[in-house]
Structures are given as C-alpha cells and as structure tokens.
C-alpha cells in the first residue's frame, strides 16, 4: 500500500500561493478607543451594508449600542446608492455590458453631534455582461454583485476609520473634548 505524501505538500503549496498573492482572512482591525462604543445610524439598518459593518465592527471588538445616547461615537451612513451604466451593445443587440456601481458616504460624530470624521465617500464598481435571453438571471446576478460590493465597502469603511490619519483625528477630537 502506497502512502500519499503529496497531500500535505499540496496543502502547503496552496497556502503559500494564497499568502503570496496577498490573500488574508479579514480579522480584527485596531480602532481608536472612542470607537469602541458605537451606534450605527442608517436609513436601511437591516441592509447588506449595515449588517456587514456590524459584523466587521464586532470582530474588531466594538460594542454596538442600541441608541445614540449610549454611544461615544455615531457612524452615520449618509448615502448608499446604486447605479447602472450601459457600457456597450453587441452589433446584433444580443449582448449588453453594464457597469454596476455602489456609492457610500459616511461620517462619524460624537454623542453631541460634533463631526469627528468629516463626510467621506467610497465607491465600488463591477462590470456585468447580459445576454438578451438571460435577462432574469442577470437581475439576480446584479443583486449578488451589489451585495458583494457593499461587503467590500464595509471593509473599506473599517479600514478608513482604522487609518493613522483618522485615528489621529479621533484621538485629537476626544482629547480636546476632555479638556473642555
């Protein structure tokens, strides 16, 4: 009976390739201390963006509270828009290519409504090809793309508020608030 030593080698090779290309699991992100007790304010609190933000913030050890009065900071989703732009049509009018886009704007305020992180806008886009005989399927595909883009944008928001620049602004704002 022959032993298969190639399986551990293949697993190691796959792991090396994934880390070599920059792949890593989304883990805890270090956030400034005032962000550790936060309220998320959104016109769609059960939507994909809000849910993804909640998951990412919980992983980063942020306590999400149920009202703005309980929070030290408030993350407000100012805008969560989708758009479609027709990019091209085939010569036979059978195939169309669309650019799908999600644009999100957010800001962070303190409990008294003072702006800590001024409004910032992030966007994500994907291209989708639609065959004329697959219009219904393409609608579902577009919805999946929108969900994926919102997850990516939630990660981008977390990365933005974890940046040195934003952390410094938050620390400065709260140090100034404590002195007054």
GIQUI-V156406 format. One record per helix or strand of 3 or more residues. SS is the DSSP state (h for helix, s for strand). FROM is the first residue (numbers start at 1). LEN is the number of residues. Records with the same first field share a line. If there is no record, write none. Layout:
SS->FROM-LEN ; FROM-LEN
This chain:
h->6-15 ; 33-4 ; 48-12 ; 68-3 ; 132-30 ; 164-16
s->37-5 ; 73-17 ; 95-16 ; 115-17
